[in-house]
């Protein structure tokens, strides 16, 4: 049994985590800031977490990716990217100011049309990626498979297609794939309107939060050196600071 959280795939979504008490010497990840009950309540939308007022600073790292950020701003998708990152940062990352860079990061990657524009990571895991799609945009979400199957099964044949299609504007706007690993599921969503609708669905939001908690609790973020503070400013509402 993992300390802090234990996944129960056979139970209902809102009851799939059991609280246990971790040993003090083994506390890692978000358990340093939030106890399991606080994490679970946030995941289920029952509480608003108190975040830090200040953010960790690194002037060297801030300057490192300014040119990439300026390049992104010249892409036709720039304003959609910033708005979607703002929504994701506000809704999907717990105490984002206190955990910035050390437990999650956002990378600015606007090199070519077939590459990611931005990516949010935690631990060693991709969480959320935005791509150019012609003049438009598409997103990739990585979540737990068991949050999108009948009965929270780990059977890939049990994916709830009706649920997925109901979370976007048009059924053809959503697709899925299976990354390596147990209980890992990838969802592709096309178009700003469908991505916005997807993020606004309570069941989807809870699933995204559950996955993000899993990986932020695994320890320090492996992608700290690629963190783009200029993008994070928009995610955290500090774009004028």
C-alpha positions in Angstrom: 0.0 0.0 0.0 1.3 3.4 -1.0 1.4 5.9 1.8 -1.0 8.8 1.5 -3.0 7.5 -1.5 -4.2 4.1 -2.4 -6.1 3.6 -5.7 -9.2 1.4 -5.5 -10.1 0.7 -9.1 -13.3 -1.1 -8.3 -14.8 1.7 -6.3 -16.7 4.8 -7.5 -14.6 7.7 -8.8 -15.1 10.0 -5.8 -14.1 7.2 -3.4 -11.1 5.7 -5.2 -8.5 7.0 -2.7 -8.1 5.8 0.8 -6.2 8.0 3.4 -3.3 6.4 5.2 -0.7 8.1 7.4 2.8 8.3 5.9 5.9 8.1 8.1 7.4 11.5 8.6 10.8 10.4 7.2 9.2 9.2 4.0 7.1 12.2 3.1 7.6 13.3 -0.5 5.8 15.4 -3.1 2.7 17.3 -2.2 2.5 15.6 1.1 5.0 18.2 2.3 2.3 20.8 1.9 -1.1 19.1 1.9 -2.3 16.2 3.8 -4.2 13.4 2.0 -7.6 14.7 3.0 -6.8 18.2 1.6 -5.6 16.6 -1.7 -8.7 14.5 -2.0 -11.1 17.4 -1.2 -9.3 19.5 -3.8 -9.5 16.7 -6.4 -13.2 16.4 -5.8 -13.8 20.2 -5.9 -14.8 20.4 -2.3 -12.2 23.0 -1.2 -10.1 25.9 -2.5 -6.5 25.5 -1.4 -4.6 28.4 0.1 -1.5 29.0 -2.1 1.7 31.0 -1.4 1.8 34.7 -2.2 5.4 34.5 -3.6 6.8 32.4 -6.3 10.3 30.8 -6.5 12.5 32.9 -8.6 15.4 32.2 -11.0 16.4 35.2 -13.1 18.8 33.1 -15.2 16.0 30.6 -16.1 13.5 33.4 -16.8 15.9 35.0 -19.3 16.8 31.7 -20.9 13.5 31.1 -22.6 12.4 34.7 -23.4 13.3 34.3 -27.1 11.2 31.1 -27.3 8.3 32.9 -25.7 8.5 35.8 -28.1 8.6 33.3 -31.0 5.4 31.6 -29.6 3.7 35.0 -29.4 4.1 35.3 -33.2 2.2 32.0 -33.8 -1.4 32.3 -34.9 -2.4 30.1 -31.9 -0.6 32.2 -29.3 -3.7 33.8 -27.6 -5.5 30.4 -27.5 -2.4 28.8 -26.0 -2.1 31.4 -23.3 -5.8 31.2 -22.5 -5.9 27.4 -22.2 -2.7 27.4 -20.1 -4.4 30.0 -17.8 -7.4 27.7 -17.4 -5.3 24.6 -16.9 -3.1 26.3 -14.3 -6.1 27.7 -12.4 -8.1 24.5 -12.4 -5.7 21.5 -12.7 -2.6 22.2 -10.6 -2.8 22.3 -6.7 -1.1 25.2 -5.0 0.7 26.1 -8.3 2.7 29.0 -6.9 4.2 27.0 -4.0 5.0 24.1 -6.2 6.1 26.0 -9.4 9.1 24.5 -11.2 10.0 22.1 -8.3 6.9 20.0 -8.7 5.5 21.0 -12.1 6.8 23.0 -15.0 5.7 24.4 -18.4 8.0 24.3 -21.4 7.9 26.6 -24.4 8.5 24.7 -27.6 7.4 26.6 -30.7 10.0 25.3 -33.1 8.1 23.8 -36.0 4.4 23.2 -36.9 4.5 19.5 -36.1 6.1 19.9 -32.7 4.5 20.8 -29.4 3.9 24.5 -28.7 3.9 24.1 -24.9 4.0 21.2 -22.5 3.2 20.9 -18.8 5.1 18.2 -16.8 5.4 16.8 -13.3 7.9 14.3 -12.0 8.9 12.4 -15.2 5.5 12.6 -16.7 3.8 14.7 -19.4 0.5 16.1 -18.2 -0.8 18.4 -20.8 0.5 19.4 -24.3 -0.7 21.9 -26.8 0.1 21.6 -30.6 -0.5 23.6 -33.7 -3.2 22.1 -35.9 -3.0 24.1 -39.1 -4.0 27.6 -38.0 -5.8 26.1 -35.0 -4.8 24.1 -32.0 -5.1 20.7 -30.5 -4.4 19.3 -27.0 -3.1 16.1 -25.5 -4.1 15.1 -22.0 -2.5 12.2 -20.1 -4.8 10.7 -17.4 -5.6 7.5 -15.6 -7.2 4.9 -17.9 -9.5 3.8 -15.1 -11.1 7.2 -14.9 -12.5 6.7 -18.5 -13.6 3.1 -18.4 -16.7 1.3 -17.3 -16.4 0.4 -13.6 -12.9 1.9 -13.4 -11.6 -1.1 -15.2 -8.0 -1.3 -16.5 -9.3 -3.1 -19.6 -8.5 -1.0 -22.7 -11.6 -2.4 -24.4 -13.8 -0.8 -21.7 -13.1 2.9 -22.7 -16.3 4.9 -22.4 -16.5 6.4 -25.9 -19.8 8.0 -25.1 -18.4 9.9 -22.2 -15.5 11.2 -24.3 -17.7 12.3 -27.1 -20.0 14.1 -24.7 -17.1 16.2 -23.4 -16.4 18.0 -26.7 -18.3 20.0 -29.3 -18.3 17.4 -32.1 -17.5 13.7 -31.7 -14.7 13.8 -34.2 -12.9 16.4 -32.0 -11.8 13.7 -29.6 -9.6 10.6 -29.9 -7.5 8.5 -27.6 -4.4 6.3 -27.4 -2.6 4.1 -24.9 0.8 5.1 -23.7 3.0 2.6 -22.1 2.4 1.8 -18.4 -0.5 0.6 -16.3 -3.5 2.8 -15.9 -2.2 5.4 -18.4 -4.5 6.9 -21.0 -3.9 9.6 -23.6 -6.7 11.8 -24.9 -6.4 14.1 -28.0 -8.8 17.0 -28.3 -9.0 19.2 -31.4 -10.0 22.9 -31.5 -10.2 25.7 -28.9 -13.9 25.3 -28.2 -13.7 21.5 -27.7 -10.6 21.8 -25.5 -12.4 24.5 -23.4 -15.5 22.3 -23.1 -13.4 19.3 -22.1 -11.6 21.2 -19.3 -15.0 22.5 -18.0 -16.5 19.0 -17.5 -16.5 18.1 -13.8 -15.7 14.4 -14.3 -12.9 15.3 -16.7 -11.5 17.9 -14.3 -11.5 15.4 -11.4 -9.7 12.9 -13.6 -7.1 15.4 -14.6 -6.6 16.5 -11.0 -6.3 12.8 -9.8 -3.6 12.1 -12.4 -1.7 15.3 -11.6 -1.8 14.5 -7.9 -0.4 11.1 -8.6 2.7 12.4 -10.3 3.3 15.5 -8.3 3.3 13.2 -5.2 6.2 11.2 -6.8 8.7 13.8 -5.9 10.7 16.6 -7.5 10.0 17.5 -11.1 12.6 16.2 -13.6 12.0 19.1 -16.0 12.9 22.1 -13.8 15.6 23.3 -16.2 13.1 23.7 -19.1 10.6 25.8 -17.1 9.5 28.9 -19.0 8.6 31.6 -16.4 7.0 33.8 -19.1 4.4 31.0 -19.8 4.0 30.4 -16.1 3.2 34.1 -15.6 0.1 33.5 -17.7 -0.8 30.3 -16.0 -0.7 32.0 -12.6 -2.2 35.3 -13.6 1.1 37.2 -13.2 1.6 38.2 -16.8 2.0 41.9 -15.9 4.5 41.3 -13.1 
